[in-house]
Amino acid sequence: MASDYSWSTALVAGQVTESLKDVSKYITSSAGGWPNYKVGMIASYDFTIESGSLNPYIYEFNTNVACCWDAPLTPKINGLTNYLSSQSIDTLTVFGTFASENDRNPSEAFYTKLSESLAPHNISCSLFLETDFDNHGVYQGRSEPDFSQQWAIRSGSNEYTLFISSPYRYPELQKISSGSFNKYNFKSILTDSPSSSLMIDVFDSSSASRRGDLPDYMIKRQQYDGNLLSGKLGFYGWDNDHYTSLSQSVSENLWYGWYPLYEKFIVSSGSVPDTTNIYNHEYTQVFLHSHDEIVDLGLEHTTHKLVKKYDSEWKLIPSLVYRHIAESGSKVTLHDGSTKEVQNLSVGDNLRTYKISSLDEQSSDYATWWSGSLSGSVTASQLTRIDSKVIPAHHKLNNTYIYPDNVARLMEQSGSVSASVNITNYHFRPLTDFKSTSKLVSSSLEPITISSREYVVQDKTFYALDTEGTDIIYLDNILVHI
C-alpha cells in the first residue's frame, strides 16, 4: 500500500449529533413509539462530511451494531452504565446474536466488562444469543423478519431489556429498527422526515457526467451491512459503456446482494484527490436508542483509501483501525530472513512478503478471494506505517499463536471430502469463522492443524502494519494479511 495518509480536518459539530438524534426521534414517532416497558437498542449512523459544504450525509442506519474488539468499548460501556444505573432497575437482559459458531455480538469481552461495570450498581445481567445459522453452520439469512426465535421480554418496572442484536424478531419493536434492514427502506424513511437533507441521492445515470479524477458513484448491497470490509463495495468513475456493462453484470450475478443500490459518491472533507488516490473519511455515531431517551455512546472515525486501478474503477484499502493483528512480542520476518519483534519494527524496514498471483493486494479483494491452490512468489515490501491498540480479548491457538478477533486476516486452508474427491481451498478469513477442520498456513505453505483453541478476556497490545506493496507477511512463520 502507498504511504501514510492523513485524517480528515473536518470538525464534527455537536449539531451533527443533534441532527442524528432528530432522525431517531422521527423513526420512533413514525413507528408508533416504544412499548410500555423499559427497553432499548444500540443503533448507529454511518455518515460523512462533504468537502466544501461541510454538510453531513448519512450512508446508513444500523442495528446489531458491533460491540467487539475493533469498536471502542469504554465509551459504550460507560454510557450504558451511567444511563442504566439511573433507571431504578436491578435486572438487565441483553439480547445478542451468533454470527457463526465462534463469532458473537456482543463479544465475550464486551459483555464481561459491561456486567462488571453494572455490578457496583446492584444490577445483575443475563445474556441470550440468537442465531441465523442452522446446526450445520449454514447461514439462514432472510429478507423478511423471522419470528421463530423469541424469548419472553421481561417487562417489570425493575427490569430493562437491551438489544445489541437487532430487535426485528419482536413485532412491537420491528418498525423502529426497520430502516436498518434495507438501505432503500431507510432512504424512504429519511426522505419523509424533517431531516431529508441528510440523505445521499441515488446515482442518476441519465444525467451523469464525469467529474475528473474522482469516483462518481458507488454500488452497495441493499440487504446487508458489513459491505466495507467484505470486499463488496464498488467505486466507479462515470463512463456510459462501463456503467451499462457493469449494471448488467451486477444484475445477473447479484454480487452485491439481492438488489444493488447505485448511490452518488460523496467526496468527504479532508480528502486529498490526485491522479491515483483519494481518502474517504467515514464517521459512525453510536447511540443507545431507549424507551425514554437517546444516549450518545460516542463517535468513531476511520479513514479509508481509494486507489485508482483502472480508468473507471477504484479499489478500497480499509483503515488501519480494522487491521490490528500482531501481538506485542510476535516475530515478523524481514526480507533478508532475519526477524524482529513487531514492536521493534521501524518505518522503512523491508518485510518478507508473499505475492499471490491471482490477488490484487492494493485493495480489499482479499476478503472475497479464494483459490484451490497457492501460486505466488516471495517478495519484499517496505513498511510505511505502524499503529498499536490495546484489545481486550484474544484467541490462543495450539497454546502458541495469539490473534484478536479480526476481519479476514488469517490464511485458512479448508477442505471437504466426498466419496471420490478431496477438495482443498484457500481463503482469508476471520479466526471466528474457522471451523474445527480449518488449518493455518505456514511460511513454507504447509498446513498447520489447530489442536487447541482458547478465548481469553485480557488486555493485550496488538499492532497494525501498512506497506507500500504486497500485504501478506510472515508473522511467527504464519501467512497473515495485514
C-alpha positions in Angstrom: 0.0 0.0 0.0 1.1 3.6 -0.5 2.5 5.8 2.2 0.9 7.2 5.2 -2.4 9.2 4.8 -3.9 11.9 7.0 -7.1 12.1 9.0 -9.9 14.4 7.9 -9.7 18.0 9.0 -13.5 18.3 9.2 -14.8 19.1 12.7 -17.9 17.2 13.5 -20.0 19.8 15.3 -22.4 19.0 18.1 -25.2 19.9 15.8 -24.5 16.8 13.7 -25.1 14.6 16.7 -28.4 16.5 17.4 -29.4 16.1 13.8 -28.9 12.3 14.0 -30.9 12.3 17.3 -33.7 14.1 15.4 -33.7 11.2 12.8 -34.0 8.7 15.6 -36.9 10.6 17.2 -38.7 10.7 13.8 -38.1 6.9 13.4 -39.6 6.3 16.8 -42.7 8.5 16.3 -43.4 7.3 12.8 -43.2 3.7 14.0 -45.8 4.3 16.7 -43.5 4.8 19.7 -41.9 2.4 22.2 -43.8 -0.3 24.0 -44.7 0.3 27.7 -41.7 -1.4 29.2 -38.0 -0.4 29.7 -36.2 -1.4 26.5 -33.6 0.0 24.2 -31.3 -0.9 21.3 -27.8 0.1 20.4 -28.1 1.8 17.0 -25.7 3.8 14.8 -25.5 6.0 11.8 -22.6 5.8 9.3 -22.1 9.2 7.7 -19.6 11.5 6.1 -18.9 15.3 6.0 -19.0 16.6 2.4 -15.9 18.5 1.2 -16.7 22.2 0.6 -20.2 22.4 2.1 -19.3 20.5 5.3 -22.8 19.1 5.3 -23.3 15.7 6.9 -24.8 12.9 4.7 -25.9 9.6 6.1 -24.8 6.3 4.5 -27.0 4.0 6.5 -28.7 3.3 9.8 -27.6 0.2 11.7 -28.8 -2.1 14.4 -26.8 -5.1 15.5 -24.0 -2.6 16.0 -20.7 -4.4 16.5 -19.8 -4.5 20.2 -16.5 -6.3 19.7 -12.7 -5.7 19.8 -12.4 -3.2 16.9 -15.2 -0.9 18.2 -14.2 1.3 21.2 -15.6 -0.4 24.3 -15.1 2.1 27.0 -17.4 4.9 25.7 -20.2 2.4 25.1 -19.9 0.7 28.4 -19.5 3.9 30.4 -22.5 5.4 28.6 -24.7 2.3 29.1 -23.7 2.1 32.8 -24.4 5.8 33.5 -27.8 5.5 31.9 -28.9 2.1 33.2 -27.8 3.0 36.8 -30.4 5.9 36.7 -33.3 3.6 35.6 -34.2 2.2 39.1 -33.6 -1.4 37.8 -31.9 -4.4 39.3 -32.1 -6.7 36.3 -30.7 -6.3 32.8 -31.4 -8.8 30.0 -29.1 -8.5 26.9 -30.2 -9.9 23.6 -27.2 -10.6 21.3 -26.6 -12.8 18.3 -24.3 -15.6 17.0 -22.8 -14.7 13.6 -21.1 -18.1 13.4 -20.0 -20.9 15.7 -17.3 -18.8 17.3 -18.4 -15.2 16.5 -21.0 -13.4 18.5 -22.2 -9.9 19.2 -21.6 -8.7 21.9 -18.2 -10.3 22.2 -17.5 -12.1 25.5 -15.1 -9.3 26.3 -17.8 -6.6 25.9 -20.4 -8.5 27.9 -18.0 -9.3 30.7 -16.9 -5.7 31.0 -20.5 -4.4 30.9 -21.5 -6.9 33.6 -18.6 -5.9 35.8 -19.4 -2.2 35.3 -23.0 -2.7 36.4 -22.3 -4.9 39.4 -21.4 -2.0 41.8 -24.9 -0.6 41.0 -26.5 -3.9 42.1 -27.7 -4.6 38.5 -27.4 -8.3 37.5 -27.1 -9.3 33.9 -28.2 -12.2 31.7 -27.4 -12.8 28.1 -29.4 -14.5 25.3 -27.9 -15.2 21.9 -30.0 -15.6 18.8 -28.7 -17.3 15.6 -29.3 -17.3 11.9 -27.2 -20.4 11.4 -28.6 -23.9 11.3 -27.0 -26.9 13.1 -24.5 -27.3 10.2 -23.3 -23.8 10.4 -25.1 -22.7 7.2 -26.3 -19.1 7.2 -30.1 -18.8 7.1 -30.3 -15.2 6.0 -33.7 -13.9 5.2 -35.2 -10.8 3.5 -38.1 -10.7 5.9 -38.1 -10.8 9.8 -38.1 -14.3 11.2 -40.2 -14.5 14.4 -39.4 -18.2 15.1 -36.7 -17.3 17.7 -38.1 -15.2 20.5 -37.7 -15.0 24.3 -40.3 -13.5 26.5 -39.3 -9.9 27.3 -39.3 -9.3 31.0 -41.2 -6.1 31.5 -41.2 -5.4 35.2 -40.5 -1.9 36.4 -37.2 -3.0 37.8 -36.1 -4.8 34.6 -34.5 -3.5 31.4 -34.1 -5.2 28.0 -31.1 -4.2 25.9 -31.0 -5.3 22.3 -27.4 -5.4 20.9 -28.7 -7.7 18.2 -31.4 -6.2 16.0 -34.9 -6.4 17.6 -36.5 -7.2 14.3 -38.0 -10.5 15.6 -40.2 -8.7 18.0 -43.4 -7.2 16.4 -43.6 -4.3 18.8 -40.0 -3.2 18.0 -39.7 -4.3 14.4 -40.8 -0.9 12.9 -38.4 1.1 15.0 -35.5 -0.9 13.6 -36.9 -1.5 10.0 -34.7 1.2 8.4 -31.7 -1.0 9.2 -32.9 -3.9 7.1 -32.7 -2.4 3.7 -30.9 0.8 2.5 -33.8 1.8 0.2 -36.2 1.5 3.1 -34.0 3.8 5.1 -33.9 6.3 2.3 -37.6 6.3 2.1 -37.9 6.9 5.9 -35.3 9.7 5.7 -37.0 11.3 2.7 -40.2 11.6 4.6 -38.6 13.1 7.7 -37.7 16.7 8.6 -34.0 15.6 8.2 -34.3 14.7 4.5 -31.3 17.0 3.7 -29.1 14.3 5.2 -29.9 11.8 2.5 -27.4 10.8 -0.2 -29.1 10.8 -3.6 -29.3 7.7 -5.7 -27.0 7.9 -8.7 -28.8 9.2 -11.8 -27.1 7.7 -14.9 -29.4 9.6 -17.2 -27.8 13.0 -16.3 -24.4 11.8 -15.3 -21.1 13.5 -16.2 -17.6 12.8 -15.2 -16.0 15.0 -12.5 -12.4 14.3 -13.1 -10.1 12.0 -11.0 -12.8 11.2 -8.5 -15.4 8.3 -8.2 -18.8 9.4 -9.3 -20.9 6.6 -7.8 -20.7 3.6 -5.7 -22.6 0.3 -5.5 -23.8 -1.2 -2.3 -25.8 -4.3 -1.3 -29.2 -3.2 -0.1 -29.9 -6.1 2.3 -26.6 -6.5 4.0 -24.2 -4.4 6.1 -20.5 -5.2 6.5 -20.0 -4.0 3.0 -16.9 -2.0 3.7 -14.7 -4.9 5.0 -16.3 -7.7 3.0 -15.0 -6.5 -0.4 -18.4 -5.9 -1.8 -18.4 -2.1 -2.2 -17.7 -0.8 -5.7 -16.4 2.7 -6.6 -16.6 4.0 -10.1 -16.0 7.0 -12.3 -18.7 7.7 -14.9 -18.4 6.1 -18.3 -21.7 5.2 -20.1 -20.4 2.0 -21.7 -18.7 0.8 -18.5 -21.8 1.6 -16.4 -24.1 -0.3 -18.8 -21.8 -3.3 -18.8 -21.3 -3.2 -15.0 -25.0 -2.8 -14.2 -25.9 -5.8 -16.4 -23.3 -8.0 -14.8 -24.3 -7.0 -11.3 -27.9 -7.6 -12.0 -27.1 -11.0 -13.4 -24.8 -12.4 -10.7 -26.3 -10.5 -7.7 -22.7 -9.9 -6.5 -23.9 -7.0 -4.2 -26.9 -8.8 -2.8 -30.4 -9.3 -4.0 -30.7 -5.8 -5.3 -27.8 -3.4 -5.9 -28.0 0.2 -4.9 -26.3 2.8 -7.1 -25.5 5.8 -5.0 -23.9 9.2 -5.6 -20.3 9.3 -4.2 -19.8 12.0 -1.6 -16.3 13.4 -1.6 -15.5 13.8 2.1 -13.9 16.8 3.8 -10.2 16.3 4.2 -9.9 14.2 1.1 -6.8 14.9 -1.0 -7.5 13.6 -4.5 -4.8 13.2 -7.1 -4.5 11.0 -10.2 -4.3 7.8 -8.3 -5.7 8.2 -4.7 -8.4 9.8 -2.7 -9.1 9.5 1.0 -12.6 8.6 2.2 -13.4 9.7 5.8 -16.3 8.0 7.5 -17.9 8.6 10.9 -20.1 6.3 12.9 -22.2 7.9 15.7 -23.4 5.3 18.2 -26.5 5.7 20.4 -28.5 3.8 22.9 -31.9 4.4 21.4 -34.0 3.9 24.5 -37.6 4.0 25.6 -37.3 7.4 27.2 -34.1 8.9 25.9 -31.4 8.8 23.2 -28.0 8.4 24.9 -24.8 9.3 23.0 -22.3 6.4 23.1 -19.6 8.0 21.1 -18.3 8.9 17.7 -15.9 6.6 15.8 -13.8 8.0 12.9 -12.0 6.0 10.2 -10.1 6.9 7.1 -10.1 4.6 4.2 -8.1 4.9 1.0 -9.4 4.6 -2.5 -6.8 3.7 -5.1 -7.5 4.2 -8.8 -6.8 0.9 -10.6 -8.4 1.5 -14.0 -9.9 4.4 -15.9 -13.3 3.9 -14.3 -12.6 1.7 -11.3 -11.3 2.4 -7.8 -10.3 -0.1 -5.1 -10.7 0.4 -1.3 -8.0 -0.1 1.2 -9.5 -0.3 4.7 -8.3 1.9 7.5 -5.6 0.7 9.9 -8.3 0.9 12.6 -9.5 -2.6 11.4 -6.2 -4.2 10.9 -4.5 -4.9 14.2 -3.4 -8.5 14.3 0.2 -8.8 15.5 0.6 -9.2 19.3 3.4 -7.4 21.0 6.3 -9.9 21.1 5.4 -11.7 17.9 8.1 -12.0 15.3 7.9 -10.6 11.8 10.3 -11.9 9.1 12.3 -9.3 7.3 13.3 -9.7 3.6 16.9 -10.8 4.5 15.5 -13.7 6.6 16.1 -12.2 10.0 13.2 -11.4 12.4 12.1 -8.5 14.5 9.5 -8.4 17.3 6.7 -6.3 15.9 7.0 -3.6 18.5 10.6 -3.0 17.4 9.9 -2.5 13.7 10.6 0.8 12.1 9.1 2.7 9.2 11.4 1.8 6.2 12.0 -1.8 7.3 11.8 -4.2 4.3 9.5 -7.1 5.2 9.4 -10.5 3.6 6.1 -10.8 1.9 4.3 -13.4 -0.3 2.7 -12.2 -3.6 -0.3 -14.3 -4.6 -0.5 -14.4 -8.4 -4.3 -14.2 -8.5 -4.8 -11.5 -5.8 -4.7 -7.7 -6.2 -3.0 -6.7 -3.0 -3.8 -3.0 -3.3 -7.5 -3.4 -2.4 -10.0 -5.2 -0.2 -10.2 -8.0 -2.7 -8.6 -10.4 -0.2 -11.9 -10.5 1.6 -13.6 -12.3 -1.3 -10.5 -14.1 -2.8 -10.3 -17.9 -2.7 -8.3 -20.4 -4.7 -7.9 -24.2 -4.9 -4.1 -23.8 -4.7 -1.4 -21.3 -3.8 0.6 -19.8 -6.6 2.9 -16.9 -5.9 6.4 -15.7 -5.1 8.4 -14.3 -2.2 9.0 -10.5 -2.5 9.7 -7.5 -0.3 7.5 -4.7 0.9 8.7 -1.6 2.7 6.9 -0.7 6.0 5.3 2.7 5.8 3.1 2.9 8.9 2.7 1.2 12.3 -0.2 1.6 14.7 -0.8 0.0 18.1 -4.0 -0.6 20.0 -5.0 -2.3 23.3 -7.5 -5.0 22.6 -9.5 -6.6 25.5 -9.6 -10.2 24.2 -7.8 -12.7 22.0 -7.7 -16.3 20.8 -4.9 -18.6 21.6 -4.2 -21.4 19.2 -2.1 -24.5 19.9 -1.0 -22.7 23.1 1.3 -20.7 20.8 -0.4 -18.4 18.3 -2.3 -15.3 19.6 -4.7 -13.3 17.5 -7.5 -10.9 18.2 -11.0 -11.3 16.7 -10.3 -9.8 13.2 -11.7 -9.3 9.8 -10.5 -11.8 7.2 -6.8 -11.6 8.0 -5.6 -15.2 8.5 -4.9 -17.5 5.6 -7.1 -20.6 6.1 -6.8 -23.9 4.4 -10.1 -25.6 4.4 -11.2 -28.9 2.8 -14.1 -31.1 2.2 -14.0 -34.8 1.4 -16.7 -36.6 -0.7 -16.8 -40.2 -1.8 -14.4 -39.6 -4.6 -12.5 -36.3 -4.2 -10.7 -34.3 -1.6 -11.2 -30.6 -2.2 -8.8 -28.0 -0.8 -9.5 -24.3 -0.7 -7.5 -21.3 0.5 -9.2 -18.1 1.8 -8.5 -15.2 4.1 -11.0 -15.5 6.9 -11.6 -14.1 10.4 -10.5 -16.5 13.0 -14.0 -16.6 14.4 -15.1 -18.2 11.1 -12.6 -21.0 11.3 -14.2 -24.4 11.8 -12.8 -27.5 13.6 -11.3 -28.7 10.3 -9.7 -25.3 9.4 -5.9 -25.1 9.2 -3.4 -22.2 9.3 -0.8 -21.9 6.5 2.9 -21.8 7.4 5.6 -19.7 5.7 6.5 -22.9 3.7 2.9 -23.1 2.6 2.3 -26.2 4.7 -1.0 -26.6 6.7 -0.9 -26.3 10.4 -3.6 -28.3 12.3 -5.3 -26.4 15.0 -5.2 -28.7 18.0 -6.4 -26.4 20.7 -8.2 -23.0 20.9 -8.9 -20.8 23.9 -10.7 -17.4 24.1 -9.1 -15.1 26.7 -10.5 -11.9 28.1 -7.4 -9.9 28.8 -6.0 -6.6 27.6 -3.1 -7.0 25.2 -1.4 -4.6 22.8 -1.7 -5.5 19.1 -0.1 -3.8 16.0 -1.4 -2.9 12.6 1.1 -2.5 9.7 1.0 -0.7 6.4 3.3 -1.4 3.5 3.9 0.1 0.1 3.3 -3.2 -1.7 2.2 -6.8 -1.0 0.4 -7.2 2.3 0.8 -10.8 3.1 3.6 -11.1 5.7 5.2 -13.9 7.7 4.1 -13.4 11.3 5.6 -16.1 13.6 6.0 -18.1 10.4 2.3 -18.0 9.6 0.9 -16.3 6.5 -1.2 -13.3 7.6 -2.8 -10.5 5.6 -2.0 -7.2 7.4 
